[in-house]
């Protein structure tokens, strides 16, 4: 069996648009949203980048560029599902994805199961998500945005 691992990272600053929804892991939260071309979901983006990297298929920007108006406002969980389709088409089977999200608010824990379920359904494999506090350090500690890191495993029998 061949196994590959990919790592993904994404970061979005808070939006100044009061009507911009906050989407984390495909789930809407109360509060101001993040700035970005799609729905600006750093959790789904990091998972997608990790998965594409594990499959040797490039990255999110290559497949869904922010210069393409077709992806404006796109549902990032849909992009994850499409990346899973591409990875399977390349002969790999997703094993799992683990994502760590760095933010002080909102708290992810109350909706963690919902986030994991939504991402796992899109991937067709388990996705786990954990939240990390910033401890007041750096740009994230100053409340300038949200970051996420993810690791994906794919296998070929």
N, C-alpha and C positions, 0 to 999 in steps of 0.2 A: 504494500500500500504506500502511495506517495502522499505526503502531508506538507502543506505550505501554510505559512502564517503571514498575515498582513497587518500593518498598523495604520490607523487613521487619526487625524486630528482636525478639529474645526473650531473656529472662534468667530463670534458675532458680537458687535457692539449693540448697546440698547438703542432703539429707534427714537427719534424725536416725534414721530407720527403717533398721536394719541389714539388713532383708530387701528393701529397695527396690532394684530393678535399675537400673543406669546404662545409659541408652539415648541414643546420639548418632548422628543420621543413620539411625535405624532399626536400628542395630547395637548389640548388648549388649556392654558392656565389663566387665571385672572392677573391683570397687571399689564404694563406696557410691553410691547413686543420687541423683537430684535430686528436689526437692519439687515437686509439682504435681498437678493434678486428673487429667490424662491420664497418659501414660507420662513426661511432663515432658521431652520431647526438644526442646531449644532449637534444634537444627539444623533439624529438620523444621518446627518452628513458624515460624521466621524465613522459611524458603522458602515456606511456605504463605501467610504474611502478605504477602510480596512479590508472589506470584502473584495473590492476591485483589486487592491494590492496583492492580496493572497492569491487571487486568480491570475495574477500577472497581466491584468487588463487596464493598467493606467490608473487614472483617478477621476474623481467627480467632475472636475472642470473639463476634462477631456471629453467625457460623455454627455454632460449637461452644462455647457458653458454659460456663464452669466452674461456673455455678450449676445446670446441668442434669445430674442424676445419670446420664443416658444416656451421657455422655462420660467418666465416671469410669474411669480406667485405659485409655482408648482408645489404640489404636495410632496414633501421630501420622503415620506414613507413610501410613496409610489415610486420614487427614484431608487430606493433601497430594493423594492420588489423587482424593478427592472434590472438592477445590478445583479440580483440573485439569478435572474433568468440568463443574463449574459455569462455569469460564472458557470452555471450548469451547461450552457451551450458550448463552453470551452472544455467540457469534460470533467469539471470539478464539482464536488458536492459540499455545500456549506456544512461545517460541523457545529460551530457556535460562534457567537460574537459576545465580547464583554466590553462594556463601555463605562468609563468613569467621567462624571460631569462635575465641573467646578463652578460653583455659584453659592451665594449666601441666601438668596431668596429668588423664587419661592422654594419651599421645601419639597423635594421629590418624594420622600418616604411615603406620604399618604397616598400617592398615586403610582408608586413604583410597580405594583403588579399590573396595573392597567397599561403602563408604558411598555413593560416587558412583553405583555401579551400582544399588543399592537405591532411591535417590532418583530417579534417571533413569527407572527402570522405572515407578515410581509416577506420575511426571509425564508420561511419554511424550515427553520431550525431554531434552537434556543438562543435567546438574547438576554443577557443579564445587564442591569444598570445599577450603578452606585453613585451617590452624590457625595461630594467633598466640599467642605467649607474652605474659604480662602485664608482664614486667620488674619485678615486685613492686609495681606501682602500683595504688592504690585498692582497692576492695572485692574485685575479682577477683584482684588481686595478693596480697591477704591470704587467698586461698583460700575466699572466701565463696560462690562459685557459678561458673556458666558462662554466657557471653553469646554470641549469634550475630547477625550482620547478613547480610542477603541482598538481592540485586537480581534482579528478574525482567524479562524482555522478552517481550511478546506482540505478535502481529501479526494484522492483518485484511487479507486480499487485496483 
